[in-house]
Amino acid sequence: MSTAEDLQRRREEDYARFKNYAAYTFLVASPVLIALPPRKLDHLTVLLTTAFAFSANHITHERTGRSIVDRVHAKISSGPAIIPSGLPSERALEIQARVRASREKQLREGGLTTEEIEKLKAREMQDKGVAERVWMGGETEGWKERRLREEQEALGAGKGYGDLIKEHIWDVWTWGKKDGESKE
C-alpha cells in the first residue's frame, strides 16, 4: 500500500509543480502576447488577461499564503478600512453650516471689497460638487423662470421655437458671446 501512497503523493507534487510553472509562464507570456500586433480587444485578449489574473492570484497564494482575491475580500468585508462610514461626521457638517452662514452674513451685510466678494463667490462655487457644476454649468437660482420669461418674450416678438433653438445652439457654439464681442 505504501507504493500507492507514494505514487499519489508524487502525482500531487507533480501537479503542484505544473501549476506553478504554468502560472509563471502565463504571468510572463500573457502581457507579451497582448502587446504583440495586431493589438485589439477581442476574445483572445480577454482570455490572456484572465490567465494573467489567475496566475498572479495563484503565485501570490503560493508565496504568501493569501491570494489577491482573499486580500480584496478581507478589505471589503472589514468595511471602514476602504469605505469609511459616517463621513462627513455630524461635527464636520455642523462646522460647514456655521462657515456657510458666516459667509452669507458677510455677503448680506456688505462692507466687503469687490475682491473679497469674488473670493467668497469662488468659494461657494468650489463648495458645490463637481457633478453639479458640470451639469448646471453657470446657471444660478431661478434659471427656469428666467428661461420661460425669455421664451415668452421671444414668442411675443414673433419668433418661433426654431429661432429659439438656433439661438441656443449659437450661444453654445460661440460660448455665449454675441456677434460683436471679441475673443479673449
Buried (B, 14 or more C-beta within 10 A) or exposed (E): EEEEEEEEEEEEEEEEEEBBEBBEEBBEBBEEBBEEEEEEEEEEBEEBBEBBBBBBBBBBBEEEEEBBEBBEEEEEEEEEEEEEEEEEEEEEEEEEEEEEEEBEEBBEEEEEEEEEEEEBEEEEEEEEEEEEEEEEEEEEEEEEEEEEEEEEEBEEEEBEEEEBEEEEEEEEEEEEEEEEEEEE
